[in-house]
Amino acid sequence: MTELRTQQLSADLYNKIMSLEMPRMLKTQLEKSASSIYLNLLEANETNTFNSKRMSYKFAYISLKECRLLMNRNKLNDESLLDIISLLNEKLTKLNLRMYS
């Protein structure tokens, strides 16, 4: 259940980024990072091996951190976007910890 909720949050993040006005280069980079989160979570849900699932969660988490870094670096303070990122961070942290415990 957590995996599906996390995947939906990543889709929400991508859609929110697509709706925002920002410099083209920044938007392109954020789109890439957000789509990477979604695609890695999708891959984790489709894979049968423990190691593949673990790597997919790890890559999704790294891409989320990239989104946050880009937002901080460019002083983007959209509250709804930050809320989604915060929830995703919580969910991905739990998924990653579960894979390593």
C-alpha positions, -999 to +999 in steps of 0.1 A: +000+000+000+028+024+009+044+018-025+012+028-044+007+059-023+043+069-028+039+063-066+008+085-066+027+113-047+055+111-073+029+116-100+014+145-081+049+160-078+055+158-116+021+173-124+027+201-100+061+209-115+045+209-150+020+235-139+045+260-124+060+289-143+098+290-140+128+294-162+128+267-189+162+252-180+152+248-143+118+234-152+134+208-176+158+197-149+130+194-123+108+175-148+137+150-153+142+145-116+105+141-109+099+117-137+129+097-125+112+093-091+080+080-107+098+057-131+120+042-104+090+036-082+072+020-111+102-003-117+103-012-080+067-023-081+073-044-113+105-062-102+107-095-085+141-093-071+150-078-038+182-061-050+164-045-080+137-032-058+162-018-033+182+000-060+150+014-075+140+029-042+174+043-036+175+059-071+140+074-065+152+089-032+183+104-048+161+120-075+139+134-048+169+150-031+179+164-065+145+181-068+148+196-033+183+208-041+172+224-073+144+242-055+166+254-027+193+266-051+168+285-072+148+298-042+115+281-052+092+282-022+059+269-036+042+255-004+022+228-021+052+216-039+072+215-007+044+196+010+045+169-017+083+167-014+081+164+024+055+136+022+076+118-005+107+121+015+089+105+045+075+076+024+108+070+005+128+071+037+105+044+051+107+023+020+145+025+019+148+017+056+126-013+052+148-026+025+179-023+046+166-037+079 
